[in-house]
Amino acid sequence: MGRPKAAVELDGEPLVRRGARALGAAGLDPVVVVLGAGLPGTADLLDEGTTWVPAPGWDTEGQAASLRAGLDALSGSDALAVLVALVDTPGIGPEALARVAARATAPDVIARGAVGGRAGHPVLLGRDHWEAVRAAATGDAGARGFLRGRGDVVAVEIGDVAVEDDLDTPDDLQRWNRREEAGR
């Protein structure tokens, strides 16, 4: 993208703000947003009831550093599970987030949003798994290594309320904007 994805704007709103707003609208509390790259103008977002934490090592470790920072921020809480959502998936809104989060019924839960049966994001990780997730997190794969091959991951269908597109490139962003304009 040529800049941190969190700063990319859709309809004049940075993806990081849009994501934090969606998590709050899904009824999640607390909302912890991990920022790898320092973003100018994020100070005005602090009043939205969101905890903002830095991800030391993000520049060399990518998603793994962000995942560990988020888990660390929640380690002293009484959270039963954490819902991991990515800033570059704006089509996964509050209803989809809440549907996956509703599976947080025990500390050993692992669930993933799925579209058409294909598992993706968001990912729900019960507290019992946090240390193993931290240990398995490497590079830009985040929790992928931990999740690979597990038979205990519950797929939660969200395809009826979510669009799974990742915004990874400028072409992805243009495609998203064209689709949004066509839907108006």
Backbone as CSV, one residue per row, in Angstrom:
resi,resn,N_x,N_y,N_z,CA_x,CA_y,CA_z,C_x,C_y,C_z
1,MET,0.822,-1.201,0.000,0.000,0.000,0.000,0.865,1.263,0.000
2,GLY,2.124,1.105,0.381,3.000,2.259,0.410,2.925,3.045,1.709
3,ARG,2.094,2.594,2.630,1.931,3.225,3.949,1.266,2.198,4.856
4,PRO,1.287,2.441,6.152,0.620,1.481,7.046,-0.858,1.340,6.683
5,LYS,-1.344,0.111,6.631,-2.744,-0.125,6.262,-3.709,0.575,7.214
6,ALA,-3.332,0.675,8.465,-4.216,1.303,9.443,-4.559,2.738,9.072
7,ALA,-3.673,3.398,8.314,-3.887,4.792,7.921,-4.680,4.928,6.627
8,VAL,-4.857,3.839,5.893,-5.616,3.887,4.641,-7.051,4.277,4.967
9,GLU,-7.608,5.148,4.148,-8.955,5.639,4.419,-9.993,5.046,3.473
10,LEU,-11.145,4.741,4.042,-12.347,4.378,3.299,-13.410,5.376,3.705
11,ASP,-14.016,6.035,2.734,-15.028,7.062,3.018,-14.519,8.098,4.019
12,GLY,-13.232,8.473,3.896,-12.654,9.505,4.740,-12.324,9.062,6.157
13,GLU,-12.396,7.778,6.421,-12.138,7.255,7.766,-10.983,6.267,7.710
14,PRO,-9.950,6.444,8.547,-8.850,5.481,8.560,-9.346,4.090,8.946
15,LEU,-8.764,3.070,8.325,-9.166,1.699,8.627,-9.076,1.381,10.113
16,VAL,-8.078,1.953,10.793,-7.932,1.670,12.227,-9.132,2.205,13.012
17,ARG,-9.632,3.359,12.650,-10.809,3.917,13.342,-12.044,3.084,13.018
18,ARG,-12.179,2.737,11.768,-13.318,1.933,11.325,-13.344,0.587,12.061
19,GLY,-12.167,-0.040,12.184,-12.080,-1.321,12.877,-12.419,-1.207,14.350
20,ALA,-11.884,-0.184,15.019,-12.170,0.012,16.443,-13.658,0.268,16.662
21,ARG,-14.254,1.051,15.775,-15.679,1.343,15.875,-16.505,0.066,15.693
22,ALA,-16.117,-0.792,14.741,-16.851,-2.042,14.502,-16.771,-2.971,15.717
23,LEU,-15.599,-3.064,16.329,-15.448,-3.909,17.516,-16.321,-3.406,18.658
24,GLY,-16.336,-2.091,18.868,-17.191,-1.521,19.911,-18.664,-1.745,19.614
25,ALA,-19.060,-1.562,18.346,-20.459,-1.761,17.949,-20.878,-3.219,18.081
26,ALA,-19.907,-4.134,18.042,-20.198,-5.557,18.230,-20.407,-5.891,19.700
27,GLY,-20.199,-4.910,20.580,-20.392,-5.133,22.010,-19.171,-5.679,22.716
28,LEU,-18.014,-5.629,22.071,-16.797,-6.164,22.683,-16.208,-5.154,23.658
29,ASP,-15.765,-5.659,24.794,-15.200,-4.800,25.824,-14.270,-5.647,26.680
30,PRO,-13.026,-5.281,26.776,-12.412,-4.082,26.223,-12.050,-4.264,24.751
31,VAL,-11.856,-3.134,24.084,-11.338,-3.127,22.723,-9.892,-2.671,22.815
32,VAL,-8.995,-3.541,22.366,-7.564,-3.238,22.369,-7.116,-3.179,20.914
33,VAL,-6.569,-2.049,20.525,-6.070,-1.877,19.162,-4.557,-1.822,19.228
34,VAL,-3.921,-2.693,18.449,-2.464,-2.753,18.409,-1.994,-2.009,17.168
35,LEU,-1.095,-1.073,17.389,-0.532,-0.311,16.274,0.925,-0.667,16.114
36,GLY,1.266,-1.179,14.943,2.660,-1.482,14.661,3.411,-0.243,14.270
37,ALA,2.878,0.469,13.307,3.516,1.698,12.840,2.881,2.862,13.577
38,GLY,3.689,3.800,14.012,3.144,4.988,14.640,2.334,5.759,13.629
39,LEU,1.105,6.070,13.956,0.242,6.779,13.015,-0.054,8.175,13.527
40,PRO,0.225,9.180,12.718,-0.134,10.526,13.139,-1.645,10.644,13.252
41,GLY,-2.096,11.390,14.223,-3.519,11.639,14.366,-4.280,10.563,15.125
42,THR,-3.592,9.598,15.715,-4.331,8.572,16.452,-4.679,9.027,17.862
43,ALA,-4.044,10.069,18.344,-4.329,10.545,19.706,-5.800,10.911,19.860
44,ASP,-6.431,11.421,18.801,-7.839,11.799,18.909,-8.766,10.588,18.997
45,LEU,-8.244,9.399,18.795,-9.062,8.202,18.884,-9.133,7.648,20.302
46,LEU,-8.294,8.138,21.180,-8.208,7.591,22.535,-9.483,7.765,23.337
47,ASP,-10.292,8.726,22.983,-11.501,8.989,23.761,-12.655,8.051,23.393
48,GLU,-12.425,7.085,22.543,-13.495,6.195,22.107,-13.599,4.935,22.954
49,GLY,-13.011,4.916,24.153,-13.094,3.751,25.010,-12.241,2.598,24.519
50,THR,-11.224,2.910,23.768,-10.352,1.903,23.191,-8.970,2.028,23.803
51,THR,-8.361,0.895,24.084,-6.978,0.882,24.560,-6.076,0.712,23.355
52,TRP,-5.106,1.578,23.218,-4.173,1.544,22.098,-2.826,1.119,22.636
53,VAL,-2.251,0.076,22.043,-0.950,-0.406,22.495,-0.001,-0.512,21.301
54,PRO,1.276,-0.234,21.543,2.266,-0.389,20.473,2.675,-1.852,20.331
55,ALA,3.220,-2.181,19.167,3.713,-3.540,18.914,5.216,-3.478,18.685
56,PRO,5.996,-3.544,19.763,7.450,-3.542,19.580,7.872,-4.702,18.679
57,GLY,8.723,-4.412,17.736,9.196,-5.438,16.821,8.336,-5.611,15.582
58,TRP,7.288,-4.814,15.444,6.395,-4.924,14.297,7.136,-4.751,12.981
59,ASP,8.117,-3.864,12.968,8.831,-3.586,11.721,9.620,-4.792,11.216
60,THR,9.974,-5.721,12.106,10.719,-6.908,11.682,9.900,-8.192,11.780
61,GLU,8.889,-8.229,12.660,8.118,-9.456,12.877,6.684,-9.398,12.364
62,GLY,6.209,-8.230,11.995,4.858,-8.120,11.445,3.763,-8.542,12.398
63,GLN,2.825,-9.342,11.872,1.637,-9.729,12.640,1.967,-10.445,13.941
64,ALA,3.043,-11.203,13.975,3.397,-11.928,15.201,3.620,-10.951,16.351
65,ALA,4.324,-9.863,16.080,4.570,-8.860,17.119,3.262,-8.217,17.562
66,SER,2.379,-7.946,16.611,1.094,-7.340,16.947,0.245,-8.282,17.785
67,LEU,0.215,-9.550,17.406,-0.568,-10.541,18.152,-0.055,-10.668,19.583
68,ARG,1.251,-10.764,19.744,1.821,-10.870,21.103,1.512,-9.613,21.921
69,ALA,1.601,-8.442,21.301,1.314,-7.201,22.032,-0.135,-7.160,22.496
70,GLY,-1.052,-7.593,21.652,-2.465,-7.624,22.036,-2.731,-8.604,23.157
71,LEU,-2.149,-9.789,23.070,-2.321,-10.778,24.138,-1.704,-10.279,25.439
72,ASP,-0.536,-9.656,25.346,0.106,-9.107,26.541,-0.768,-8.040,27.201
73,ALA,-1.409,-7.211,26.382,-2.259,-6.143,26.920,-3.451,-6.701,27.689
74,LEU,-3.880,-7.902,27.342,-5.034,-8.518,28.006,-4.650,-9.516,29.089
75,SER,-3.368,-9.781,29.242,-2.934,-10.845,30.161,-3.371,-10.614,31.598
76,GLY,-3.450,-9.385,32.044,-3.866,-9.103,33.415,-5.360,-8.952,33.575
77,SER,-6.106,-9.095,32.511,-7.564,-8.932,32.572,-8.232,-10.264,32.922
78,ASP,-9.540,-10.207,33.065,-10.284,-11.443,33.309,-10.942,-11.947,32.021
79,ALA,-10.440,-11.499,30.870,-11.005,-11.908,29.581,-10.923,-13.425,29.426
80,LEU,-12.014,-14.029,29.028,-12.106,-15.458,28.790,-11.456,-15.837,27.460
81,ALA,-11.544,-14.908,26.496,-11.024,-15.143,25.157,-10.722,-13.796,24.514
82,VAL,-10.005,-13.842,23.409,-9.709,-12.644,22.641,-10.194,-12.871,21.215
83,LEU,-10.806,-11.848,20.636,-11.217,-11.893,19.239,-10.195,-11.094,18.453
84,VAL,-9.487,-11.766,17.564,-8.449,-11.125,16.761,-9.055,-10.741,15.421
85,ALA,-9.069,-9.450,15.142,-9.590,-8.929,13.879,-8.492,-8.098,13.229
86,LEU,-8.454,-8.114,11.917,-7.424,-7.389,11.189,-7.967,-6.083,10.625
87,VAL,-7.120,-5.085,10.572,-7.530,-3.770,10.095,-7.847,-3.787,8.601
88,ASP,-7.274,-4.730,7.858,-7.463,-4.719,6.402,-8.626,-5.584,5.923
89,THR,-9.571,-5.874,6.819,-10.774,-6.628,6.453,-12.026,-5.821,6.821
90,PRO,-12.227,-4.667,6.170,-13.337,-3.788,6.555,-14.718,-4.357,6.271
91,GLY,-14.802,-5.417,5.487,-16.095,-6.030,5.203,-16.587,-6.953,6.300
92,ILE,-15.774,-7.131,7.329,-16.190,-7.925,8.487,-16.620,-6.934,9.560
93,GLY,-17.915,-6.673,9.604,-18.460,-5.643,10.478,-18.964,-6.168,11.804
94,PRO,-19.672,-5.304,12.526,-20.121,-5.633,13.885,-20.923,-6.921,14.007
95,GLU,-21.829,-7.190,13.071,-22.659,-8.391,13.191,-21.813,-9.660,13.079
96,ALA,-20.874,-9.674,12.135,-19.996,-10.838,11.977,-19.075,-10.985,13.183
97,LEU,-18.515,-9.881,13.653,-17.639,-9.910,14.822,-18.388,-10.455,16.039
98,ALA,-19.594,-9.965,16.257,-20.394,-10.408,17.406,-20.747,-11.886,17.304
99,ARG,-21.014,-12.359,16.089,-21.377,-13.767,15.901,-20.229,-14.685,16.315
100,VAL,-19.010,-14.339,15.915,-17.864,-15.169,16.294,-17.576,-15.013,17.783
101,ALA,-17.643,-13.779,18.286,-17.369,-13.525,19.706,-18.346,-14.260,20.611
102,ALA,-19.555,-14.504,20.130,-20.563,-15.206,20.941,-20.122,-16.632,21.286
103,ARG,-19.137,-17.151,20.583,-18.622,-18.498,20.862,-17.676,-18.519,22.063
104,ALA,-17.387,-17.370,22.648,-16.468,-17.280,23.791,-17.172,-17.751,25.056
105,THR,-17.385,-19.054,25.152,-18.114,-19.622,26.281,-17.222,-20.372,27.260
106,ALA,-15.947,-20.588,26.882,-15.019,-21.318,27.745,-13.592,-20.899,27.388
107,PRO,-12.659,-21.033,28.326,-11.288,-20.598,28.059,-10.531,-21.484,27.068
108,ASP,-11.124,-22.619,26.679,-10.431,-23.491,25.721,-10.984,-23.361,24.301
109,VAL,-11.834,-22.379,24.064,-12.461,-22.189,22.761,-11.450,-21.724,21.702
110,ILE,-11.658,-22.193,20.490,-10.972,-21.664,19.315,-12.027,-21.630,18.214
111,ALA,-12.263,-20.466,17.644,-13.258,-20.342,16.580,-12.744,-19.365,15.534
112,ARG,-13.236,-19.539,14.319,-12.851,-18.652,13.219,-14.080,-18.303,12.410
113,GLY,-14.132,-17.063,11.957,-15.157,-16.695,11.004,-14.921,-17.472,9.720
114,ALA,-15.994,-17.848,9.042,-15.882,-18.589,7.784,-16.868,-18.011,6.777
115,VAL,-16.440,-17.971,5.537,-17.300,-17.537,4.441,-17.382,-18.703,3.465
116,GLY,-18.587,-19.222,3.295,-18.767,-20.374,2.423,-18.005,-21.591,2.902
117,GLY,-17.844,-21.730,4.220,-17.123,-22.853,4.797,-15.614,-22.682,4.839
118,ARG,-15.094,-21.627,4.232,-13.643,-21.378,4.220,-13.273,-20.485,5.416
119,ALA,-12.507,-21.051,6.348,-12.154,-20.339,7.583,-11.214,-19.177,7.299
120,GLY,-11.417,-18.105,8.026,-10.586,-16.906,7.892,-10.605,-16.093,9.171
121,HIS,-11.020,-14.845,9.055,-11.072,-13.938,10.199,-12.502,-13.536,10.456
122,PRO,-12.783,-13.096,11.672,-11.916,-12.973,12.836,-11.634,-14.332,13.475
123,VAL,-10.655,-14.331,14.375,-10.245,-15.546,15.071,-10.472,-15.345,16.565
124,LEU,-11.129,-16.293,17.191,-11.406,-16.258,18.627,-10.492,-17.259,19.318
125,LEU,-9.702,-16.761,20.253,-8.732,-17.600,20.967,-9.021,-17.572,22.461
126,GLY,-9.402,-18.714,23.009,-9.636,-18.816,24.440,-8.342,-18.640,25.222
127,ARG,-8.465,-18.137,26.415,-7.316,-17.833,27.277,-6.374,-19.028,27.466
128,ASP,-6.912,-20.240,27.504,-6.057,-21.412,27.696,-5.006,-21.559,26.599
129,HIS,-5.220,-20.932,25.459,-4.323,-21.077,24.305,-3.344,-19.916,24.132
130,TRP,-3.475,-18.872,24.920,-2.702,-17.656,24.664,-1.195,-17.897,24.670
131,GLU,-0.692,-18.660,25.628,0.765,-18.887,25.677,1.246,-19.679,24.462
132,ALA,0.480,-20.679,24.063,0.852,-21.466,22.881,0.786,-20.609,21.620
133,VAL,-0.190,-19.742,21.551,-0.305,-18.828,20.399,0.900,-17.901,20.366
134,ARG,1.244,-17.331,21.505,2.418,-16.438,21.587,3.667,-17.174,21.091
135,ALA,3.850,-18.402,21.552,5.042,-19.170,21.207,5.078,-19.536,19.719
136,ALA,3.906,-19.777,19.128,3.843,-20.199,17.728,3.844,-19.028,16.751
137,ALA,3.570,-17.823,17.239,3.457,-16.663,16.349,4.814,-16.290,15.768
138,THR,4.875,-16.299,14.438,6.104,-15.898,13.748,5.755,-15.054,12.527
139,GLY,6.595,-14.077,12.281,6.474,-13.265,11.075,5.089,-12.715,10.823
140,ASP,4.755,-12.601,9.549,3.465,-12.042,9.179,2.352,-13.089,9.161
141,ALA,2.597,-14.236,9.753,1.593,-15.294,9.787,0.725,-15.233,11.039
142,GLY,1.093,-14.428,12.025,0.294,-14.331,13.236,0.045,-15.686,13.865
143,ALA,-1.230,-16.059,14.026,-1.606,-17.318,14.675,-1.755,-18.474,13.689
144,ARG,-1.446,-18.255,12.431,-1.655,-19.282,11.407,-0.996,-20.616,11.768
145,GLY,0.244,-20.585,12.236,0.937,-21.825,12.598,0.248,-22.552,13.740
146,PHE,-0.242,-21.815,14.706,-0.958,-22.418,15.831,-2.254,-23.070,15.354
147,LEU,-2.940,-22.434,14.432,-4.245,-22.919,13.977,-4.158,-24.056,12.968
148,ARG,-3.070,-24.125,12.230,-2.930,-25.105,11.147,-3.087,-26.537,11.653
149,GLY,-3.985,-27.273,11.011,-4.147,-28.690,11.287,-4.909,-29.047,12.548
150,ARG,-5.414,-28.070,13.276,-6.141,-28.358,14.513,-7.547,-28.850,14.192
151,GLY,-7.997,-29.845,14.904,-9.344,-30.372,14.723,-10.364,-29.744,15.655
152,ASP,-9.913,-28.869,16.558,-10.827,-28.295,17.548,-11.239,-26.858,17.234
153,VAL,-10.994,-26.403,16.020,-11.364,-25.042,15.623,-12.795,-25.061,15.087
154,VAL,-13.651,-24.270,15.700,-15.047,-24.176,15.279,-15.149,-23.106,14.188
155,ALA,-15.706,-23.479,13.046,-15.949,-22.517,11.968,-17.319,-21.891,12.194
156,VAL,-17.355,-20.570,12.228,-18.601,-19.835,12.438,-18.924,-19.120,11.129
157,GLU,-19.982,-19.539,10.465,-20.329,-18.970,9.169,-20.768,-17.508,9.323
158,ILE,-20.105,-16.626,8.589,-20.422,-15.189,8.620,-20.664,-14.650,7.211
159,GLY,-20.636,-15.518,6.208,-20.746,-15.086,4.820,-22.012,-14.329,4.494
160,ASP,-23.068,-14.532,5.277,-24.320,-13.820,5.029,-24.280,-12.377,5.529
161,VAL,-23.270,-12.046,6.367,-23.198,-10.687,6.926,-21.820,-10.043,6.748
162,ALA,-20.934,-10.694,5.982,-19.570,-10.175,5.860,-19.045,-10.363,4.443
163,VAL,-18.095,-9.519,4.108,-17.338,-9.644,2.862,-15.916,-9.932,3.283
164,GLU,-15.337,-11.028,2.795,-14.042,-11.474,3.294,-12.835,-10.803,2.666
165,ASP,-13.013,-9.919,1.715,-11.877,-9.319,1.009,-10.873,-8.658,1.939
166,ASP,-9.595,-8.991,1.729,-8.496,-8.283,2.391,-8.082,-7.130,1.494
167,LEU,-7.706,-6.038,2.101,-7.183,-4.905,1.345,-5.671,-4.912,1.498
168,ASP,-4.994,-5.641,0.611,-3.548,-5.792,0.703,-2.782,-4.931,-0.292
169,THR,-3.427,-4.522,-1.374,-2.747,-3.777,-2.427,-3.593,-2.581,-2.847
170,PRO,-3.004,-1.620,-3.544,-3.808,-0.513,-4.075,-4.927,-1.008,-5.001
171,ASP,-4.679,-2.083,-5.760,-5.734,-2.644,-6.619,-6.900,-3.169,-5.786
172,ASP,-6.603,-3.811,-4.649,-7.664,-4.285,-3.757,-8.512,-3.120,-3.273
173,LEU,-7.851,-2.036,-2.918,-8.556,-0.854,-2.427,-9.442,-0.263,-3.523
174,GLN,-8.927,-0.194,-4.744,-9.730,0.325,-5.859,-10.944,-0.568,-6.110
175,ARG,-10.739,-1.882,-6.077,-11.847,-2.821,-6.268,-12.912,-2.623,-5.183
176,TRP,-12.457,-2.461,-3.937,-13.385,-2.244,-2.817,-14.188,-0.962,-3.043
177,ASN,-13.501,0.106,-3.399,-14.193,1.390,-3.615,-15.191,1.296,-4.759
178,ARG,-14.846,0.612,-5.841,-15.795,0.448,-6.964,-17.029,-0.314,-6.509
179,ARG,-16.829,-1.373,-5.730,-17.956,-2.160,-5.252,-18.838,-1.309,-4.324
180,GLU,-18.206,-0.539,-3.458,-18.980,0.322,-2.538,-19.772,1.367,-3.321
181,GLU,-19.158,1.953,-4.343,-19.852,2.961,-5.158,-21.013,2.337,-5.903
182,ALA,-20.860,1.111,-6.395,-21.924,0.423,-7.116,-23.085,0.085,-6.189
183,GLY,-22.796,-0.122,-4.914,-23.831,-0.488,-3.943,-24.607,0.693,-3.402
184,ARG,-24.165,1.877,-3.711,-24.870,3.072,-3.174,-26.021,3.475,-4.021
